[in-house]
Amino acid sequence: MTLAGFVTYAGALAIAAAIPGPGVVALVARALGSGFRSAIFMAFGLVLGDLVYLTAVVLGLALVAQTFGTAFLVIKWVGVAYLAWMAWNFWRTGITAEKVDADRTRGGIWTSVLSGLLVTLGNPKVMVFYLAITPTIIDIASITPSDYGVLIAITAMVLLVVLMPYLALAAKARWFLATPRALKALNRTAATFMAGAAAAIATRS
């Protein structure tokens, strides 16, 4: 892969990760209810789940890419449709105060990591987004082990950089997420970014 390819992947991933979804909601709830320490280990679990999906996509699509070019078109438009649907849902309702009501269970380190992992693995949006962006940004069939290692590092760093502000703000500013006006602005912003991501994927050749 080229440097431009890595940069493009990092940018697309950052936009996707910044859009509030089940992972962000769960992380915010953990930070509000159990504090920063518990939430940061949950963030590690969320990242681990993304790495599992990235690995599955790279390994699975590498074989498909060699023989089934049309499969990527199907994957692309399924991803576009799903992101558009998510954008519509966020615009109409999105995150509510009830969804960020604090989870006050205080588990250990591994409990926090496992909960983050399970949230990601149980979130179809993560898998669909990787399936949608990976074939359009990366030449799956030509990925080398070193390329894969770089992708793993980029994925972990980008996700942690994007998630940390949510975590820090949630740990210190419960009142913000309880404000209807702030929640509405958050939902509308998320819907706009999600619709933009769908449009970008749809127009990319």
RAVENZI-V647961 format. One record per backbone hydrogen bond with DSSP energy under -1.0 kcal/mol. NH is the residue of the N-H (numbers start at 1). CO is the residue of the C=O. E is the energy in kcal/mol with one decimal. If there is no record, write none. Layout:
BEGIN
NH,CO,E / NH,CO,E
END
This chain:
BEGIN
6,2,-1.9 / 7,3,-2.6 / 8,4,-2.6 / 9,5,-2.3 / 10,6,-2.6 / 11,7,-2.4 / 12,8,-2.4 / 13,9,-2.5 / 14,10,-2.3 / 15,11,-2.0 / 16,12,-2.3 / 17,13,-2.9 / 18,14,-1.8 / 25,21,-2.8 / 26,22,-2.5 / 27,23,-2.3 / 28,24,-3.0 / 29,25,-2.5 / 30,26,-2.2 / 31,27,-2.5 / 32,28,-2.8 / 33,29,-2.3 / 34,30,-3.2 / 35,31,-1.2 / 39,35,-1.6 / 40,36,-2.5 / 41,37,-1.3 / 42,38,-1.4 / 43,39,-2.2 / 44,40,-1.6 / 45,41,-1.6 / 46,42,-2.2 / 47,43,-2.4 / 48,44,-2.4 / 49,45,-2.1 / 50,46,-1.8 / 51,47,-2.2 / 52,48,-2.0 / 53,49,-2.1 / 54,50,-3.0 / 55,51,-2.4 / 56,52,-2.3 / 57,53,-2.7 / 58,54,-2.7 / 59,55,-2.7 / 60,56,-2.6 / 61,57,-3.1 / 62,58,-1.3 / 64,60,-1.3 / 65,61,-3.0 / 67,64,-1.4 / 68,64,-3.2 / 72,69,-1.1 / 74,70,-1.8 / 75,71,-2.4 / 76,72,-2.7 / 77,73,-2.3 / 78,74,-2.2 / 79,75,-2.3 / 80,76,-2.3 / 81,77,-2.4 / 82,78,-2.4 / 83,79,-2.5 / 84,80,-2.4 / 85,81,-2.2 / 86,82,-2.4 / 87,83,-2.4 / 88,84,-2.2 / 89,85,-2.2 / 90,86,-2.5 / 91,87,-2.2 / 92,88,-2.1 / 93,89,-2.9 / 94,89,-1.4 / 101,98,-1.2 / 103,29,-1.1 / 112,108,-2.1 / 113,109,-2.5 / 114,110,-2.8 / 115,111,-2.2 / 116,112,-2.0 / 117,113,-2.4 / 118,114,-2.7 / 119,115,-2.0 / 120,116,-2.0 / 121,117,-2.7 / 122,118,-1.9 / 123,120,-1.7 / 126,123,-1.1 / 128,124,-2.7 / 129,125,-2.4 / 130,126,-2.2 / 131,127,-2.5 / 132,128,-2.1 / 133,129,-2.7 / 134,130,-2.3 / 137,133,-1.5 / 138,134,-2.6 / 140,138,-1.4 / 142,139,-1.4 / 143,140,-1.4 / 148,144,-2.5 / 149,145,-2.1 / 150,146,-2.1 / 151,147,-2.5 / 152,148,-2.3 / 153,149,-2.1 / 154,150,-2.9 / 155,151,-2.7 / 156,152,-2.4 / 157,153,-2.4 / 158,154,-2.9 / 159,155,-2.3 / 160,156,-2.0 / 161,157,-2.4 / 162,158,-2.3 / 163,159,-2.6 / 164,160,-2.1 / 167,163,-2.3 / 168,164,-3.1 / 169,165,-2.7 / 170,166,-2.5 / 171,167,-2.1 / 173,169,-2.4 / 179,176,-1.3 / 183,179,-2.5 / 184,180,-2.4 / 185,181,-2.2 / 186,182,-2.5 / 187,183,-2.6 / 188,184,-2.6 / 189,185,-2.4 / 190,186,-2.4 / 191,187,-2.5 / 192,188,-2.2 / 193,189,-2.4 / 194,190,-2.5 / 195,191,-2.5 / 196,192,-2.3 / 197,193,-2.3 / 198,194,-2.1 / 199,195,-2.4 / 200,196,-2.5 / 201,197,-2.2 / 202,198,-2.4 / 203,199,-2.1
END
